[in-house]
Structures are given as structure tokens and as C-alpha cells.
């Protein structure tokens, strides 16, 4: 047994035992009494409300009815038997059906005796029924017991087979709470609780599992959500403070010839106010003597690359090198071409390093890099190989950073020639992280809460917003006619298919069938069609992409490999097939492939005639707005934060009760509270904060790398 009651292994709880304990550990990660208490209900059922049978509709959630069984009949053989009971009240009758345990149920139930049944209505052969409901005989205690909200817990098939369905878990929670020897320890000091009138930790845990009414449940939820966010923010802000103290940044004190020449002669368009604001923030960081760790968010086409280049030119003006790391060879090559074009004639030497380079070319680049002859090196994860040595790396730009692991990023910025373990404070390259995936504010505060954030929230002048429409399969001939009209005007077209898994035969068939249909409709010699998908060899894929980029083909039939990395200003139409199968974030990214010039561009979302309610919301959202942040907020509400844009890879904390899509206000209160606390007591040394220090030390045993760069 454990010294601390709450650390007691779960097998020692009455009603668990070794077999159930193993399943609780594997299926739900419940190892101790404390883990069980933190397995919160995900919803509640009001068992005080009763429906009449005549009111029951098949689309209702769980309902409760009081009445009597008037008959039973069975079908099938003893091994696979179906039991149907006819249940009546004064308003009518309904069938209640069981497929398991029929013999035991038949013995246990009596006709013409009052019961309460609780279950979810469904339809079979046109008639409403209830399958496998909870059934309870009416007694004087029935209504006393149901005066509370009944918690519903997540479980699994394996747990249900051992009797640990939602009711079984609720029973374990009651057993544990009734056996508490002492109050559940407090984890927030009084001075944090009182401004928000938080109830105690003990009250919150008891009332989350056994709420007497809506008000106590509301108070319990607020308290537990606040503390969950508070500890996440406290850790993130402490990490940020520790890093600032531990690492100093190179001081870029001057803006010289590289920057000024680019700004005066090469800037492709005047900077927007948003770009100017972001550059001011970056300039401040680069001259502060502290290592910059800044997240730069900006929609597709907002001008992030120009901002990152100007930041790199400041590094060059101060005698340092810069690096830009991208997740794919296509995107790295795209960045290299853009940087080379933008800096042509300014004396800036750029180079591209990828895994597919020939040995001789690679050796030549590495030698020049070590000698300091290369000013800006662009590449993939090949940049972090041990053979890559910079003379003096001063700034690292990372594009779409969620695709890189924490260690990969750290390896890159450690390549500075000046960082020394013997120094009291290490000098480290500044880090600028770019993402074209708009991140909702609440998610950014949690996922990147230890980074400073900049947002470019306006497009450069001359950009015309993409017109988006939703069309059904039946409109295909009209869509073909529109494509021909655009091609006749000298424009190009993307047609994208949802090859979600490269091994899915059905998806591959859909892609090839679509390609055939398009080549049949757009036949030679008038039209030329490219095809690109993940099963092609890299050389073939690149050949087809280059043909489209050069304007040698009119239509690109592709999978989502063109989501990033292809910039063809002449492409004016994006057609997304089976659009209902894409998430909002991906739809928005795909749409961003067009609308890159001043001419009007179009995005056509094609779906089947019947789509789900969620899919309809996604289509409507895409049609109504081009604002990436608004789209990201809707996406998070629909899918939840864990599924968004690879965030699972980045160390997003597993929230037990708080919801980033709905609890943004609580998150902001918690972050402000944590920030104010650390301003007063950065090391948590004051007596009133001892309780927090203890909690942090406890959490430190399993500390998460909150997407840190350092």
C-alpha cells in the first residue's frame, strides 16, 4: 500500500481487484485512487425528468419512462436469443429489446409491476424501441436516489465486458469517495482562490462526481477547469522565464547594407501595417540581448516569408548566418527559389541543402557553410545532421514547426559556433517559427504559451479574396464548362482528391477514375493534364509539378501533396472533390494555393448529395469566410483541439475537463493569474506559494516539453 492514501494502487479499491485493475490501467490510464478521481464524467443525465411513451421520438437522447411490462416474447435459439418486452404507461406502449443475458433478464422482470426504464430510443422496421435500457423496480427510495444528476463516464468495450460500464465506474467513484479518510488535499493557495470565489478542491471533486444540482456542478466545473489551465500556464510561463535567464541572445545592434538594399530596391510590395508591427516586435527581440523565441502566425499569402527574410538580413548585417528549415523538399526548394529571387543582386549568398543532393554538391555546400561563405542556408531536416557546421549561426527560421519534434528543433539551434557550456550564460541563435495554419488564440496560449506570438492578420494590397462555392455531384457538367472558360482565359486549374491514406485502394481508384474522366473531357491536343500523388516516385512527381508550374499543363489532378509548397500565381481555380472528407484546416490550406495574384480566383467544393451536419457546417464556413482564424475557431469547436494540424505531435497537454473550444475565458483568467503570481514570486519562494511549489515539483517528475525550442 502507498504512504499517501490517494497514491494507493487502484487494485486495492473495493470492487476492483487484479483483473479489473489491469484493464483500468490499459484502457483508461487509471493506476491509483487519485487517477480514478480525475476520471471526470463527460456529461450528466437528469434522472428527475420522466417522459410519456407518446412523447418519445427516435432522435431524442437518453430518456426515462415509468410504466409496466405487459408481455414478453423471445426469438432465436438459446445461444443467440432476442428478448422483447412490451412496456406500457397511460399514454401508449413501446418495445424494449435485449440481445444479451436474456434468460437472466426474463427471470428478473415481472409483469404488471411498476418499473423505471432509462435508455436511448432507436428505430427498427419503422417502430420506435429502446435497446438494453437500465431497468429499476419502483420503490420509495427510487425518487430519492434520482434527485441528483447522474454522471456518465467514458469507458471501453473491454471494460464493459467486466462490468465497468459508466454505471460500474460511477459505483467505484462512490465507493472511493465514501471511504475517504481525510479531505482531498488543496492544490491552490487562498490568494489564488479568493478573487474568483473558487470552491475548495475537495468540494469540486465530490461535486463533479456526485452533483446535487446544476449550481454545485457549475461551481465544481469552473474550479477544476481553472486549476487545470492555471497549472499549465504556470509551467509554460516558468519555462519561458527560466529560458530567458539561462540563455542570452546575440545582440543584433545594427541595420546595414543587406537590409537597406533589399528594402529600397527589392521589396516586392509595400509592407502592410501588420508586417510593420511584426518587424518592430522582431527588431526589439533581436536587439534585447535575450534569445528570441517568437511564433509568427499568418494566413497563406500574408507575407510571412518577406518578414522572415528581413529578419535574416539583420542577422547578416551583424556578421551572422541564418538558416531556414522546412518540413518537405518541395517546400524547402520553394523557399530557396523565393529567397534567391528576392535577394538577387544584393550580395546575399543562399544555398539549398536536402537529402537528395549528390555527395559532391553536398560537400561543396558544407565547406562553404563552415567557412561562412553561405549567408542563408535553406533545407529540410538534413540541416540538423552532424556533418552540417555553421561558422556562426545567428538566426533560425522554422516553417510549419509542428512537423518537427522538439529534439530536431533544438539540434538545429545548438549549431551556433559561439554557444559554449563554459559560459555563464550561453549565447544561442534567435528562433522565429512560422506557421500558415491559423491557430485559435486559446490553443496558441496553451500549445505555444512559452513563446512570444506575432500575427500578420492582413493580406498585401492587390490580393483579391478567393470566391468559394459549394456544389453537388449533379453540377459536374457546369463545373467542366467553367474550367474550360478559365483555361480559355489563360488560367490553370487544380483538381484535388482526398487520398487520406496512401494505401487506401478506394481512394486511389477514385483519383484514377477522376483523372480518366478529366482526360476524357479535356482531351488533347487542346488541353494538357498533369497528375501527382503520393505513390509516384519523387522524380516523376517533381517532373509533373514542374510542367504545371511552367504552364505546360492546364490542369493538375492531385492529392493533398499540393497542400503546401506549390506556388503558381497563374492557377485560378481550386476544385476539391469529396470535400466533405476534408477537415476545415486542410480545406483552407488547399484554397490558399489559388488567389496568389491580383486576378479573381475560385474554390469549388464538390460533395455528395447527402452529407452530415458537421460537413455542412464546414462547407458553409468555407463559403462564408476566408479569415483563417475564424475558420480555425470553427474547426476547433467541431473537432476538438487534439486533432488540429498535428498538434498531438507538439506536446499539447491532455486536458481532463477543460475545453479549449469553449473555455477560452477561463483560460485567460488562469493565465493572467499565473502571470501576476510569477511577477511577484518568480521562483515560488514565498510562504503563501509553498503549496504551488510542491505541486510543480510533483508534476516535474513527468514534465512535458511544452513545444519548447530550448
N, C-alpha and C positions, 0 to 999 in steps of 0.2 A: 504493500500500500504506500502511497505517496505521503510525504510530510504535510503538504498542503492539500486540504480536502478537495479543492477544485481541480488539482492535478491528478486525482485518483483515476487510474485506468478504467475505461468505460465498462469492462467486463465485470467489475465489482458492483455495478448498479443492479438492484433487484429487477429481474425480468430480462436481463441481457445475457450473461453467460458467454463462454468462449466462442461458440459458433456465430451468434448474432454480433458479437464484438468484432470479429474478423470482417464480417460484411459491412458493418458501420464504418470501419476504418477504410476499407477498399472503396466502397460506393460513395460515402459522404465525407471522408476525411475526419471522422469523429473518433478521437483516441482517448479523450478524457472527459470528466464531468463538465469542465469548462467549455470544451468543444461542443458538447451537446447543448448547453445553454445558449451558445452562439449560433446554433442552427435555428434561425428565426423562421416563423411562418411567413409564407409569401402572400397569403390572403386569409380572409376570415369569412365565415358564413354566419349570418344572423339566424340562429335557431329559434328565435321567438316568433318568427313570421310563419303563418300557415296559409297555403293556397287551397282553394276548392278545385276538385278534379276538372270541373267545367272551365276553369281559367287556364289550365295547363296548355302551353304552346311548345312545339318541338325546339324552338330556338332559345328557350329560357335556360339560364344557368341552373345550378343546383336548387331544388325546391323541396319543400316539406309539406306532407299531407297527413291528415288524421282520418282514419276510417277503419274498415273491417275487410278481411278476406272472406269472400263468399264461396269460392270454389278454387280447386287446384287440379291441374292435369299435366301429365308427363308425356314426352315423346322421345323416341330413340331407344337404343339399347342401354343396359345398365352402365356400360363403360363411357358412353357418350350421350348423356341424358339432358334434355331440356325441360325445365320446370316452369310452368306459367301459373301465376296466381291472379285471380280477378279481384281487384281491390275497389271497394265502393265507399262513397260518402253520400251525403244527401243530394249532391249535385250531379252525380254520374259515376261511371266506373272506368278503370284503366288497367291494362295488363302489366304485371310485374314479372320479370323474367330472370331466371338463373341458369347458368350453364355449368357451374361447378358446385360441389357439395350439396347436390340436390337431395340426396337421401337424408342427410342430417337436417337440412332446412325443412323438409316435409314433416319430419318428426317434431321439430321445434315449434312450428307455427300451428295456431289453432284457428278454426273458422269462427266467425261471429264474435271475435274478441277484438277490442279496440287496440290499434297499433298506430305508431307514428312511423312513416317511411320517409326517407331522405335520399334523393338521388337526382340524376340528370335525365331529363326527358329526351327520347330519341324516336325515330320513326322506323317501323318495319311493315312492309306491304301496305303502306298508306295509313296505318294506325299508329297512334302515339303510345309508347310504352316506356317503362323505366327498367333498366338492366342493372342487376346486382346492387340494389339500394341498401342503405343501412336500415334495419328494422328494429323497432324497440316497442315493447309492450307498454301501454299507457298505465302509469301508476301515479300516486300522489306526488312522488318525487320527480316525475318526468319534467314538469314545468319549472321546478326549482332549478334543476340541472341545466335547462336550456335558457336560463335568464341571461347567460353570457354569450359573447361572440365565440364561435368555435374556430380554433386555428386550423389552417391547412398547411401541411409541411411537404416539401419536395422529398421524394423517395425514389426507389428504382424497382424494377421487376424482381430482381433477386431478393431485395429486402421485403417486398410484399409477399413473396413466397414463404418467408419466415415470419409472417405476421406483423412486419414493420411497415405497414401502410401508414397513411397520415394519422389515422386514429391510434395506431400502435406507437408511433413516435410521440404523439400527444400524451399518451399514457406514461411513457418513460419520463417526459418532461414533468408531469405532475408528481411522479414518484420521487424524482430528484429534488424538486422544489419543496416537497413536504418533508424531505429528510435533511434539509439544510440545518447545520448545527449553529452557524453564525450568519450574519448578514453578508451578502456578496460584497467584497471589498470595493471601496470607492476608487475611481481612477482619475477623477478630475478635482482639482482644489476648489475650495469655496469661491475664491475670487474669479474663477472662470465660469462657475455655475450661476452665480447670483445675477449677473447682468441679463441673462437670458431666462431666468427663473426655471432652470433645469431641475427636474426631479432627480432623486438620488439614483445611482447606478443599480442598487438593489431593487428599488421600486420599478425602474424601467425594465429590468429583466423579468421580474414577476409579472408585470402587466403586459409585456409583449407576448408572453405565453398564455396567461390566464386573464385576459382583459374583462373587466366587469361591464364596461360600456364604451361607447365611442370616444368619450372625452379622455378617459385614462389611457386608452390605446393611442390616441393622438399625442398625448404628452410623452408616452413611452417611445413612440417612433421618433419624435423630434429629438429627444435626449440621445438615443442611440445613433441616429444619423449624424447629429452634431459631433459626438465624440469620435465617430469613425472618420469623418472628414478632418476633425481637429488634429488627430494624431498623424494622419497622412501629411497634412500641411506642415505640422511641426517638424516632422522628419525632413521633408523637402527643403524647408527654409533653413534648417540647421546644416544640411548638406551644402547648400549654397553658401552659407556663411563660413563653414569650415574650408571650403574650396578657395574662397576669396582670401582667407587668412593664410592658407598653405601655399598657394601658387600666385606668383606675380606675373603680369603680362609684359611683353616687350612694349616699351613706350614708343609709339609712332608719333613723333612730335611735329614732323614737317609734311607739308603737301607740296610736292615738287613737280619736276618736268613731266614724268609719266602721266600723272593725274591731270595736270593742267592741259597738256597737249591733247589728251583724249577728250577732255571736257569741252575744249574750244573747237577742235577740228573733227572729232569722230562721233560725238554723241548723236545717235540716230534720230532722236526727237527730244524736245524739251522735257525735263523731268517733271513729273506730276507733283502736286503738293505732298501726296503720300510718300513718294520716293524721297523727296527732300527731307521730310520729317524723319524717315528711317535712316538716311545718310547722316543726319545730325546725331541720332542716337548711337550709330556705329562709330562716328568720329569721336564722340565723347568716350566710349569704351576703349578705343584704340589708344587714346592719349592718357588714360587714367592710371596706368601702372598696374592695373588689375587684369587678370586674364578674362577676355570677353568670352561669354558663353551665351550666344543670342540665337533665338529661334526666329527666322524670317518667314512669315506666312504671307502668301499672295496667290490670288487665283491665276489660272492659266492665262498667260499673256499680259500680266500686270507689270512686268519689267523687273523681276527679281534678279535676272542674270546681269543686267546692267548695274544694279546696285552691288551685287557681289563682285563684279569686275572692278568697279570704282574702289571698293574696299581693298581688293588685292593690289591695285595700283598704288594705294597709300603704303602698303607693306613694301612694295618695290622701291618707292621713293625714300624709304628709310633703310634701304640696304638689305631687305629680307626677301626670301622666296615665298611663293604661295602655291597651294595645292587645291584642286577641286576633285572630289570623289563622287562618282555616280554609280548607281546600282547595276546598270547594264552597259554592255559595249556600245549599243545603239545610242543610248543617252549620253555616254561619255564622248563618243565621236561627234554627236550633235553639239555638245558644249564646246568641244575643241574647235569645230568649224566656226561656231559663233564668236568665240573669243579671238580666234585668229583673224576673222574678218573685221571685227571691231577695233583690233589693235594694229592692223596692217599699217606699216609706215611710221609707227611710233617708237620703234626700237625695242619693243617687248618681244622676247623670245618665248613662244609657247610650244609645248610638246604633248603628245598623247601616248600613254602607256596602258596597254591592255594585255590580257593573257594570250591573245592570238598573234602578237608581234613575233617576227622571226628573231632568232637569237642574236644575229649580228646587229639588227636595228635596236634591239633592247639594250645591248651592251653599250652602244654608242650613246643612247639617251641617258643611261645610268652614269656614264663617265662625265657627260656634260652637266648632269644634275649635281653630282658630287663636287664638281669644280665651280658650281654657282653660275654656269653659263645659261642654264634654263631658268627663266623667271617664274613662269606659271606651268605647273605640270597637271594635266587633266588625266583621269584614268578611272579604272574600276577598282575592285578590291586588290588588284595587282599592286596598287600603291603601298599596301601595308606589308608586302613581302620583305624579308630581312635584307635582301640584296639592294633594296631601294634606300639610298642615303642622300639626304639633302645637305647642302653646305650650311644653310641657316634658314630653316623653315619658320616663317613668322605668322602665317595665317592659313587656316584650313577651312575650306568651304565644303560642306557635305550636303548633297542633294538627295531629297526623299529619304531622310535618315532612318525612317522606321524599318527600312530594308536591311540595315546593318545592325549587327549585335553590338553591345556595349564594349566588349573587348576589341572588336575590329576598329571602332572609332578611337579608342584610347591608344591603340598601337600606332595609329597614324600621327596623332599629335605629339607622341613621345619622340618622334623622329627629329625633333629640333636639335641642332648642334650645340645649343647653349644650355640645355637643361642639364643640371648636374646635381647628383644626390648629395654632394658635399656642401652645396649652397644652403644657407639657412632657409631661403625661400626659392623654390625652383622657378625659373622663367619658362613659361610654356607658350606655345603658339596660341593665338586667338582662334576661337572657333565660331563660325557662322553656319547655322543649319538652315537649309531652305526646304520648304515643302509647298507643293502646289495643291495638296489635299487640304481644303479648308477644315480647320479643327474647331468644333464648338468651344466657346470660352470656358465652360465648366470642365470639358475634357482636357483642354490645354493646361488649365490650372492644376489638374491632377497628374496628367501624363508628363508635362514639361514644367512642373511647378518650381523646379530648381533653376530654370533658365529665364533670362530676360526675354521678353517677347516683343517683336515688331510686326506690324501688319501693313501691307500695301493693299488698301481697300478701294482703289480706283484704277480704271484702265487708262492707258495712254490716249491722247487725243487722236481722233480719226478712226478709232475702232468702232465698228457698228455691231451692236449686240446680235447674237445669233437668234434667228426666228426658229422656234421649236413647235412641232405639231405632233399629235398622236393620231396614227391611222391604224385601221384594222386590215387583216389579210385581204379582205374584199376590195381594197383600194389599190391593189398592186399595179394594175394597168395604168392608172392615173399617175402613180409614182414613177413608173418606167418613162411615161411621157414627159414628166417634169425633169428626170435625169437627162433625157435627150436634149431638152431645151437648154439646160445648163451647159452641157457639153458643147452644143452648137455655139454658145456664147464664149467658148474658150476656157470653160472651168473644168475641174476634176471632181470625182465623187468617191467617197469611201462607202463600202457596204460591209458591216461588221456582224459576225455571227458569234453566239455565246459558247465558244469551246471552253467550258469551265474547267473540265479535267481533260488533259491531252489524250488520255486513254479511252475516253468515252466514245464508243463506236457510233452511237446515235448522233451525237453532236457532229462527229466527223462526217457522217453521211449527210446531215443537214447542210453542212458547209459545202460539200462537194455537189450536192443537188442544187444548192443555191448558185454555185459557180456555173454549173451547166445551164441553168435557167437564164442566167445573165448573159453568158456567151452566146446562147441561142437567140436571145432578144437583141443583143448588141454585137452582131456578128461582123467579122472582117469583110472588106478592108477598111470600112468606115470607122470602126471602133477597135480599141485595143484594151485588153483586160489583164491585170496582174492578180496573182493570188499569193497570200502569205499566211502561214500558220505554224504552230509550234513544232510540228512533226517534220518540217523541212530542215535540210542541212543549213547551217549558218550562212555558208557561201551562197546557196540558192536564194535564201531569204533576203540577203543583202542585195543580190542582183535584182530581184523583183522590186524591192523598195527603191533602189536607185533609179530604175526605169520610171517609176511613178514620180519620184522627186524631180527627175529631169523633164517630166511632161511627155514621156514617150508612150505612156498608157493613160487612158482616160478614167478607168475605174479600178480601184483597189478593193478586191474581195479579201477580207482578212478576219482573223480572230482578234482577241484583245491584245495581241503583241504590239499593236499600234497605239495602245493607250498612252504610252509615253515615248518620246524620242523621235517622232516623225514630225517635221515642221515643213509643211507645204502650203505657203500662203495662197497658191492658186486653187487649192481644194476648197470648194464652197458648199459641198453637200455631205453630210454625215447621215447615213441610213443605218439604223440599229435594228437588226432582225431579232425577233423573240425578246423584245426589250423588257418584257415582264420578268425575265430570268436574271436581269442585272440589278445590282444594288444602286442606290441613288448616287453614291460617291463615284462608282465606275461609269455610270451614265454621264455624269458631269465631266469626268476626265475625258471620256470619248468625245463629247461635244466640243471640248476645248481644242481638238485637233483642227476644227474649222473656225472661221471668224478671225483669222490671224492677219487679215489685210483690211483695207477700207471698204471693200465691196461687201454687199449683203450676203450672208451665209445662212444655211438652213440645216436643221437637225430633224430627221423624221424618225419617230419611234413607232415601229411596227409590232403589234401584238396580236395574239389570237383573239377571237371574238369574245371568249369568256375568260376573264382574269379575276384574281382575288381582290378583295377590298384594299389590302396593302399595296398591291401592284397598281391599282387605280390611283391611290394617293401618290405613288411615285411618279406615274405618268403626268398627273395634274400638276405636281410640284415642278417638274421639268418644263412644262408648257408655260407655267405662270411666272417663273423667275429664272434669272441667270446668276443670281447672287449666290456664290459658293458657300458663304457662311450660313445663309438661310437654308440652303439645301442640306448642309451638314447637320444643322439642328434638327431638321425633319428626319434625316437619316438616323440620327441617334435615338430619336423618340420611337422610330419604327423598329430598329434592330437592336438597340442597346449599345453601350459604349464598347463592350468587349469584342464586337465583330467589326469595328470600323477600321478600315485602312491599315491592317496589320498591327493594330495597337497591342494585340496579345503578345507580339514578339518584343515589345518595348518595355515590358515590366509594368504594365498597368496594374495597379493593386486590385485584388479581388475584393470587391465591396460586398459585405454581408447583408446590408439593409438599405444603405443609401443608394440613390438612383441619380446618376449624373444628368439624365434627361429631364428629370422633374424637380430635383432638389438643389438647383443652382443657387437659390437664395441662401439656403443653409450652408452650402459650401463657402460662399463669400463671407458669411458671418464667421465661420470657423477659421478661414484663412486670415481675416483681419485680426481675430482674437489671438491666433498663434503669432502673427507678425508683431503685434503690440507687446505680447509677452516677451518675445526674444529681443526686442529693442531694449527692454528694461533689464532682462536677465539672460544674455545670450548663451551662457553655459549652464543654465538652470541650477545655480548655486544657492539661491535664496531659500530660506527655510520653507516658505509658503509653496515652493515649487518642487520640494523633495519627492512628492508623490509622482510628479511628471517624470522626473529624472529616473525614478525606479521603473516606470512604465517603458521609457525609451530603452533602458538597459535590457529589460526583458525582451522587448521587440528586436533589439540588436542581435540577439542570438540567431535570428532568422531574417536578418536585414535584407531588404530588397534593394537592388540597384535601380533607383527610380530614373531610368533613362539618362544616367549621368554620362557626361563626356569625360570628366576627370576621374 
